[in-house]
Amino acid sequence: MHMITRRTLGLGAAALIAAPAISRAQAPLRLLVIGGGFGGASAARFARDSYPDVQVTLIEPRTRFVTCPYGNLVLAGTKQLDAITFGYDAVRARGVTVIHDLASGIDPVAKSVRLAGGQALGYDRLILSPGIALRWGAIEGYDEAAAGLLPHAWVPGDGGQTALLRRQLEAMEDGGVVGIAIPPNPFRCPPGPYERISMIASYLKKAKPRSKILALDAKEAFSKQGLFQDAWNALYPGMIEWVPGNRDGKIVKVDARERVLETEFGEKHRVAVANVIPPQSAARIAIDAGLANASGWVEVDPVTFEAKAAPGIHVIGDANTAPPMPKSGFIANSTSRQAVASAIALARGAAPPADASYFNTCYSHVGDEYGISVVGIFRPGPAGFVETPNSGGVSPRGNLPDQRRLEAIYADAWYKSITDYMFGA
């Protein structure tokens, strides 16, 4: 299954508005992509490679993109930020028009996107991949100012949050407690907090072996739980305490200056370093455009990825609500192809591609030369998305050092392949 899913990875004119003398019927079809991450950058590449007659424009405020995947290895000290940071020169070289500005508003009726710099761009079809927003205030006391003391390190290019958390870990005295607050579902990268626990433990084992990790979780279960806990017992015995929601693990309040995490039933945990991952929603632009439902996420058609609240806008990546598909980089990459193909077909009055399949492989590092994974294949169903029966699963459990070493190698190969696809030549 891993080989099948990895093989799936093998996969602009400058003017955005036609001159008045050229009719829309004669002008190139305009595909506008908002967001330059795993969904948007993949969509722009697929559109440029597959539809050379389509005008592809990518809107992304940042000039450099920092990936969420492998950010936990930066916390462990085994990767540097530069190694997970990418620019857009190769995207431009492929013929995509890249505009570094913030998309501040969408008019679905006029088919127009407003930029913070004042420009308005028209489109025929819009691919929206804006990512997530952190729900400031969902945990009492946790706002943007508090994040300067208790970093979340959960958003690419997050104003130095990952580097801040790494510095705090380095500065902590041996014997300190690292507190990690984990949100309820749904959120970006379901295995991410548990890989983070593992990678921080890897660093502490080498540099501060008397230290502990207290993981306070709003949930009772998590992705790849048995595999993670097997690894924690084998690699970091006695170092990690995971407290589920039904044992008062849900954090509802913080005191940022005192580094105190308070649970639902009033227990207060003072820690040396606190990583608070708050609840999340679709990015603000999706909510302001009226695309999100009451959950804070955008409901989409499972074949075309059109927002149910606004036809003509195809929402991919973490911003949509598509259970049982996880909010992962691979899902964003995989679904981008179907969204683009559907957008182009519908713009031309044709039917969108049938028999769609969406692939996911999510690798997690839990120690040196120790990787685990979960695999799934999803399809459109009558009422949403469904997982293909017997299509996936997780790594086998047990004392399997060769398997763990191979999966760590596979993880590195996956990361290189997908980032090369998005940002490479």
C-alpha positions, 0 to 999 in steps of 0.5 A, spaced: 500 500 500 505 504 501 508 503 494 501 505 491 500 511 495 507 514 494 507 513 486 501 517 486 505 523 488 509 522 481 504 526 478 499 564 467 499 569 463 501 576 467 495 579 465 489 577 470 483 581 466 483 581 459 483 587 455 476 590 453 477 589 446 478 581 447 471 578 449 471 573 455 469 568 450 476 569 446 480 570 453 483 564 456 480 561 462 482 564 468 483 559 474 485 563 481 488 559 486 488 562 493 493 559 498 500 557 497 501 551 501 500 543 500 493 544 497 494 551 493 501 550 490 499 542 488 493 545 485 497 551 481 502 545 479 497 540 476 493 546 473 499 549 469 502 542 467 495 539 465 491 545 462 497 549 458 491 554 455 488 556 462 491 562 465 493 560 472 494 565 478 496 563 485 495 568 491 499 567 497 501 573 502 508 569 504 514 569 500 517 563 503 513 557 505 514 553 512 511 546 512 507 543 518 510 536 516 517 536 519 516 542 524 516 537 529 523 535 527 526 542 528 523 541 535 527 535 536 533 539 533 534 534 528 532 539 522 533 546 521 528 551 519 531 552 513 530 545 511 523 545 511 522 552 508 521 553 500 520 559 495 516 560 489 521 561 484 520 554 481 512 555 481 513 562 477 518 558 472 513 553 470 508 559 468 504 560 474 503 568 476 504 568 483 502 574 487 504 575 494 499 579 497 493 577 502 486 575 499 482 579 504 475 578 501 471 574 496 465 576 492 462 569 489 457 573 485 461 578 481 467 572 481 472 577 484 477 577 489 479 583 493 487 583 495 489 587 501 493 591 497 487 594 493 487 590 487 481 586 485 482 580 481 476 576 477 476 569 476 472 564 472 473 558 477 476 559 484 481 554 488 481 556 495 486 553 500 487 558 505 488 553 511 486 554 518 485 559 523 486 558 530 480 560 535 483 565 539 479 565 546 477 558 545 481 557 551 480 562 556 486 566 556 489 564 550 490 569 545 495 572 540 499 575 546 499 569 550 502 565 544 508 569 545 509 566 551 506 559 550 507 558 543 502 554 539 507 552 533 502 550 529 501 554 523 507 555 517 510 561 517 507 563 524 511 569 526 517 564 529 513 560 533 517 554 532 523 557 533 520 560 539 518 553 542 525 550 540 529 556 544 524 555 550 526 547 550 533 549 550 533 554 555 529 549 560 533 546 566 534 539 566 528 536 570 523 541 568 516 539 565 513 540 558 506 541 558 502 540 551 495 542 550 491 538 545 485 540 542 478 536 540 477 534 533 477 536 528 484 539 527 490 540 522 494 533 522 491 528 527 497 525 529 501 531 529 501 532 537 503 525 538 509 526 533 511 532 537 510 529 544 515 523 541 520 528 538 520 533 544 521 526 548 527 524 543 530 531 545 529 531 552 532 524 552 539 526 549 539 533 553 535 533 559 534 526 561 530 528 568 525 532 564 518 530 563 512 531 558 505 532 561 500 531 555 493 534 556 488 532 551 481 534 550 480 527 547 479 520 549 483 517 543 488 519 537 491 517 531 496 511 531 495 511 538 497 504 540 503 505 535 505 511 539 504 508 546 508 502 544 514 507 542 513 511 548 514 505 552 520 502 549 524 509 547 522 514 553 520 509 559 517 514 565 518 520 561 511 521 558 504 522 561 498 522 557 492 524 560 485 523 556 479 528 556 475 523 560 481 523 566 480 531 566 485 532 560 481 538 557 485 545 558 480 550 558 484 556 561 491 558 561 495 563 565 501 565 560 505 569 565 505 563 570 505 558 565 499 554 568 494 550 564 487 549 568 483 543 566 475 543 565 475 541 573 479 546 575 486 542 576 492 547 575 498 544 572 504 549 572 510 547 567 516 550 565 515 550 558 507 550 555 505 548 548 498 550 547 495 547 541 488 551 540 482 549 537 481 551 530 477 553 524 477 554 517 481 560 515 478 567 516 477 568 509 472 562 508 468 564 514 468 572 512 465 569 505 460 565 508 462 559 506 463 555 512 457 552 516 456 552 524 462 548 525 467 553 522 469 549 516 467 549 509 462 543 507 464 541 500 461 537 494 465 530 494 466 530 487 468 537 485 470 540 492 465 546 490 463 549 497 456 548 498 454 555 500 458 558 493 458 554 487 464 556 483 469 556 489 472 549 490 475 548 497 481 544 498 486 542 504 485 543 511 479 549 510 474 544 508 470 539 512 470 532 509 470 526 514 473 521 514 478 524 510 483 527 515 486 534 515 493 532 512 498 535 507 497 528 502 490 529 502 490 536 500 495 534 495 491 528 492 484 532 492 487 538 489 487 534 482 480 532 482 478 540 484 482 543 479 480 538 473 472 539 476 473 546 476 476 546 468 470 541 466 465 545 469 467 552 467 467 549 460 460 546 460 463 539 461 462 533 467 467 533 472 471 527 472 468 521 475 470 515 479 475 519 483 479 517 489 483 520 494 489 518 497 492 519 504 499 516 507 501 520 514 508 518 516 510 520 523 517 520 526 517 517 533 525 517 534 531 516 531 530 511 525 523 510 528 517 511 523 510 509 523 504 510 518 497 510 517 494 509 510 487 510 507 484 511 500 477 515 500 472 516 495 465 520 494 459 517 497 452 518 496 452 523 503 459 525 503 466 522 503 467 514 504 473 510 506 474 504 501 473 498 505 480 494 506 484 500 503 488 502 509 491 501 516 496 502 520 503 500 521 504 493 524 505 493 532 511 489 535 518 489 536 520 491 528 526 495 528 527 494 521 520 496 519 521 502 523 527 504 520 524 503 513 518 507 515 523 513 517 526 512 510 519 512 507 517 518 511 523 522 508 522 520 501 515 522 501 517 529 504 522 530 499 517 527 493 511 532 495 515 538 496 519 537 490 512 537 486 509 543 490 516 547 489 521 544 485 522 545 478 
